[in-house]
Amino acid sequence: MSLEENKAIVRRWIESYNGRNLDFDEFIAPDYVDHTNKVDREGLKQLFAMGLKAFPDWHETIEDIIAEEDKVWVRLSYMGTHKSEFFGLAPTGNKITSKSVDIYRIANGKLAEYWNVTDNMDMFKQIGAIEITEQGKKLFR
């Protein structure tokens, strides 16, 4: 597949879950490997179900997208409102915003592998699960 076709697959995947149309058969390879979350395709379905329940207005925006060979890099900004339990944390109603970099490997027109770099600490801080200590405030604010 061409680089543009690979980027289009990733764009359609992000548009799909932004629209809550999660057709995993269309986008995710049966032997999918998630190197960040350590889940397979079925685990990914569960992860998305939990995430979209906790943050029903979750939305990702592509800031940059780059392709080379069979990989696509995406720099994203995302936002959502914590409206339901998330990893055992009661809903706070807090809005979160953050950024991430996702890397996908495309095989036979589907997402076959995934890597992610994001600041999860910042997200958990925004929903109130992590509090900065007084020493941390002096050092980092």
N, C-alpha and C positions, 0 to 999 in steps of 0.2 A: 504494500500500500504506500501511497505517497505521503510525504510529510503533512501536506494540507489535509489529506483524508484522515490521518491519525489525529491531527488537531481537531478536526470536525467531530470525530467520535467523542473526544473528551468534552468538547463544548456541548454536544447533545446530551451527554450523561449529566453534566452539571445543570443544564436547562431542565432535564427530566426530573431530577430530584428537587430542584427549586420549585417545580410545578407539582410535586408529589406524585409523579407518574413513575413509579419505580419498577420498570420492566427489567429485572435482573437477567432474564434469558436473552434479551436483546443486547445488553451491554457487557455483561460479566461472563468471562470464560468459565466453563465448568471446573477447571483446575486452577482457578484464581488463587493467588497467594498475596496476602496483605502482610508486608514485612513490618509494619508499624503496630497495627492492632492485633497481629497474630491470629487472624481469623481466615476461614475459607469463605466460599460464596454464601453458604447458609449462615455463618456467623456474621457476615456483612449485612445480610438481610435483618438479622436481629439487632445489630448495632444501629442501623438506620431507623428501624421501628422505634427503638428506645430513644434515640436522639431527636427524632421528629415529634415524638410524644412530649418529651421534656421541653423542646423548643419548637412549638408548632409554626412559628413564623420564621424559622431558620431560612436564611438566604445567603447565597454565595455569589460574589461578583468576581469575574476574571479580570485581573489587573494586567497580567502579561501571560503569554502562552508561547512556548518555544518547543520545536520538535527537532529531533536528530535521530537518524536511523529508526529504531522501533520504539523510541521513548518520547514522551511528551511531558514537559515541565510546565506547571501552572502556578503563578503567584496569585493568591486569592485574598480578598477581604470577605469577612463573614460577620453576620449579626443574627441575633435571636433573643427571645425573651423566655426566661426560665419559668415555665408555667406548670410543670409537673415534675415528679420525682426524677432525679438524675443521679445514677450511681449511689442510691440511698440518701441523697440530699433532698430534703423537702423543698417544694417550689418557693422561690423568693420573689418572683415578679421582676427580678433585675434584668435589665437589658445588657447584653454583652456585645462587644465588637472586638475583632482581632484579625490577624493575618496568618496565612500559612503558605507553604510551598508544597505542592503535591507533585509526585513523579509517577507516571503510569507507563507500563510497557504494554504495547499493543501487539496482539497476535491474532491473525485471522479475523481482523475487524472487531475484536473484543478486548476489553481490559483484562490483562492476564496477570499483571503484578502491580503493586502499589507501595509507595514509600511516602511518608509525610513528615514535615518538620513544622511544628507549631508551638506556640507558647501556651501550653495547657495550664501552667501555673497562673498566668494572667486571667484566663477564663474562670478558673476556680476562685480567684481573688474577686473577680467581678460579680460572681453569684454569691459571694459572702462565705465561701467554704474555707478560705485561707485569710488569715489576718496578719498584716505586717506588724512585727514587733516594734517596740520603741527604738531599739538599736537599728533595726532595718530601716525605719523611717529616717533616722539620722544619716545612714549610709546612702540610701537610694532615692531620697526625695529632694 
